Amino acid sequence: MLLDPGDVSITGSDSTSVAPGSMFAASGDMTTIRDSDLSAQLATSSVEVLTSTSTSASSTNGGAITLEGDANVTWAGNHTLRLQADTFIQIDGNIRAPAGTVQLEGPTRIRQEAGSVVGAAGVRDDQPAALGQHVEDDDLPTGGDVEERLGA
């Protein structure tokens, strides 16, 4: 599964979302995905959410992925959720995958807010080596700032 818009917001409360199925279809420079749609897709297959750099007025962050505070993405299988942003990834909500993998890739910043959870059998934070922010853990600590935990 692949999604490639300007910015992506993953939310638990928005009434609109891209249609789930064999491929998430982007809609313009800002795309909203419901956490329940993403969780349902992850139950059956791996999902990649990739942004593209955008300079249009409706793409406020030019290729960012935000997991909103009300989002709870969960799945039981061994599938992978890959979030790759052109600018940054902001995690305010929760990702739980006891048998799955979460892969986070952002060139400038991956930030996890206090109170949010990223828990999975495998978690990869693929920051550029030049930033000194690469970690491979079984589970990132609950909450807090990834940049601070990694000593950036």
C-alpha positions in Angstrom: 0.0 0.0 0.0 1.3 3.4 -0.8 0.3 7.0 -0.3 2.2 10.0 -1.7 0.7 13.4 -1.1 2.2 16.7 0.0 1.3 16.4 3.8 -0.5 13.6 5.6 -2.5 13.8 8.8 -3.5 10.5 10.5 -6.4 11.1 12.8 -9.1 9.4 14.9 -11.8 12.0 14.6 -11.9 13.3 11.0 -14.9 12.3 9.1 -13.1 12.1 5.7 -10.3 9.8 4.7 -8.7 8.3 1.7 -10.4 5.2 0.6 -8.7 2.0 1.9 -8.1 -0.9 -0.4 -5.3 -2.2 -2.5 -3.8 1.3 -2.5 -4.5 4.5 -0.6 -5.2 7.2 -3.1 -3.9 10.7 -2.3 -6.2 13.7 -2.8 -4.2 16.8 -3.4 -1.5 18.4 -1.2 -3.1 17.5 2.1 -4.5 14.1 2.8 -6.2 12.8 5.9 -6.2 9.1 6.8 -8.5 7.8 9.6 -6.6 5.6 12.1 -9.3 2.9 11.7 -8.7 2.7 7.9 -5.0 2.5 8.4 -5.3 -0.2 11.1 -7.7 -2.2 8.9 -5.2 -2.2 6.0 -2.3 -3.1 8.3 -4.3 -6.1 9.5 -3.9 -7.6 6.0 -0.7 -6.1 4.5 2.2 -3.7 5.0 1.6 0.0 4.4 3.9 2.7 3.2 3.0 6.4 3.7 5.4 8.6 1.7 5.1 12.3 1.2 6.3 14.5 -1.6 7.7 18.0 -1.2 5.0 20.5 -2.1 5.1 24.2 -2.2 1.4 24.8 -2.7 -0.6 26.9 -0.2 -2.7 23.8 1.0 0.5 21.9 1.9 1.6 23.8 4.9 4.6 21.7 5.9 5.9 20.7 2.4 5.8 16.9 3.0 5.2 16.2 6.7 3.4 13.3 8.4 1.4 14.0 11.6 -0.1 11.3 13.8 -2.7 13.4 15.6 -3.3 13.1 19.3 -6.6 11.3 18.9 -5.1 8.7 16.6 -4.7 5.1 17.7 -3.2 2.9 14.9 -3.1 -0.8 16.0 -2.7 -4.2 14.3 -1.9 -7.7 15.4 -0.1 -9.2 12.4 3.6 -9.0 11.5 3.1 -6.3 8.9 5.1 -3.1 8.6 4.0 0.5 8.8 6.6 2.7 7.0 6.2 6.5 7.4 8.6 8.4 5.2 8.3 12.2 5.2 10.2 14.7 3.1 10.3 17.2 6.0 9.3 15.7 9.4 7.2 13.2 11.3 5.2 14.4 14.4 3.8 11.6 16.6 1.2 12.9 19.0 -1.0 9.7 19.0 -0.3 6.0 19.5 1.0 3.2 17.4 0.7 -0.3 18.8 1.8 -3.5 16.9 2.9 -6.3 19.2 4.0 -8.5 16.2 4.6 -5.7 13.6 7.2 -3.2 12.7 7.2 0.6 12.6 9.7 2.3 10.4 10.1 6.1 10.7 12.1 8.1 8.1 12.4 11.8 8.1 15.4 14.0 6.9 15.1 16.7 9.6 13.0 15.6 12.6 11.1 12.8 14.1 9.3 13.9 17.2 7.3 11.9 19.7 5.3 13.9 22.2 5.1 12.9 25.9 2.1 10.7 26.5 2.1 9.1 23.1 3.2 5.5 22.5 5.1 3.8 19.7 5.2 0.1 20.6 6.0 -2.7 18.2 8.0 -5.9 17.9 10.4 -3.8 15.8 10.8 0.0 15.7 13.3 1.7 13.3 14.1 5.4 13.4 16.1 6.0 10.2 17.4 9.5 10.6 20.4 10.5 8.5 23.7 9.3 10.1 25.0 12.9 9.9 22.4 13.9 12.5 23.5 11.1 14.8 19.9 10.1 15.3 19.6 6.4 14.3 18.2 3.8 16.6 16.9 0.3 16.4 14.9 -0.8 19.4 12.3 -3.4 20.2 10.2 -0.6 21.6 10.8 3.1 22.0 10.2 4.3 25.5 6.6 5.6 26.1 6.3 9.3 25.3 8.9 12.0 25.3 10.9 13.5 22.5 12.7 11.1 20.2 15.4 13.7 19.4 16.2 14.1 23.2 16.2 10.3 23.8 18.7 9.9 20.9 21.0 12.6 22.2 20.5 15.1 19.3 
